[in-house]
């Protein structure tokens, strides 16, 4: 029986805009277990991005409870949430969010630096090797393709061995072939044991996942298991992620 990585009960988030209160999330109950590969979908204003912010510890709920890796985090302080994000969550964004004047290697080292890890360079090299970029580690982002930049971002996301990876439209800035390569990499990470959760508006991208959760009007509209997920076909020359690579400490 897999342990829950994410468990929320009665999760709600309200935003006050002038004299109007926007109910972005409305009493959401949801569990995502270790080793799942989940797509979060929904139209603009459905609550999917707010939900991602909540489970990513980037914002606090107005009401309800959130357990991450079986520890309640909904009432933590800003500094406590920052430590949780650094240790337990790997983020991958649509716009890559890489430091432009810094090499791929130094970008991947950043979470290790914040965590106080001493042997940062070797760990970062290993993470870049897992995504097939060991030959590009000294290149800056402007010397890399969009797909290579996203792979650097994924290496940065996994370097601290988080309990889950959160992707916010991770293929949104990529062409379809490169997006397929990124989904193949996520599938390899998931097969190696990582819990992966992505927000996407693309139906074909969502069907690479094993579970699709649709939000509408701040609530879960549907929650379905994908019987036969699309197997992404990678053209990467080197994708050496194996089960032993990502074992928890």
Buried (B, 14 or more C-beta within 10 A) or exposed (E): EEEBBBBBBBBBBBEEEEEEEEBBBBBBEBEBBBBBBBBBBBEEBBBBBBBBBBBBBBBBBBEBBBBBBEEEBBEBEEEEBEBBBBBBBBBBBBEBBBEEEBBBBBBBBBBBEBEEBEEBBEBBBBBBBBBBBBEBBEBBBEEBEBBBBBBBBBBBBBBBBBBBBBBBBBBBBBEEEBBBBBBBBBBBBBBBBBBBBBBBEBEEBBBBBBBBBBBBBBBBEEEEEBEEBBEBEBEBEEBEBEEEBBEEE
